[in-house]
Amino acid sequence: MDDAINYLLNFAMKQKIGFVWTNLLAPDTPSAADCKEREIVINANWRNQKELPFVIAHEIAHVLNKDMGILYFTSSSSKSQIESNANAGAVKILVDYCNKLGLEHYNIIKFMDVFGIPANLEYMVVDKLENRFEI
C-alpha cells in the first residue's frame, strides 16, 4: 500500500496538484479536494486505512476533472455524477499504476481489496480492467 500511496502523491505533484497529508483529523473526517486551488487534503487517520489509495486517487480525479468547489470523499460517494466521475477517474489512475508495474493479469476482487475500492464500484472496476489497454 505504501508504494501505491507514494506513486499517487508523486503523480499528484507531476500534475501540479498540491497535497496536505494530515493525521490531525478525526477518523470520520473525509479527505477533500479544492479544485480551484489544485490541492487535496488527505486524512491519514481515515477510519478505513485500506481505502487510502482509492481516496487519494479519488481526490486527484476531482482536480483533474476540473470539478467545481470543494469536494469530500465518502465510501458511498457515487450518488452524484461528479462523484461517479471522480470514482471512475480514481479507478483509471489505479489501473494505470498497475499497468506501469507490468501487471497483466488482474483479479478484480484482489484489485479492489488492495486499493480499498468500495464494493459498490465493482461494475466500474470490471469495465476499466476489461478495457485497460484502451484507457
Summary of the structure (lengths in Angstrom):
residues: 135
radius of gyration: 13.7
end to end distance: 23.0
largest distance: 39.9
contacts: 404
relative contact order: 0.15
helix: 54%
strand: 12%
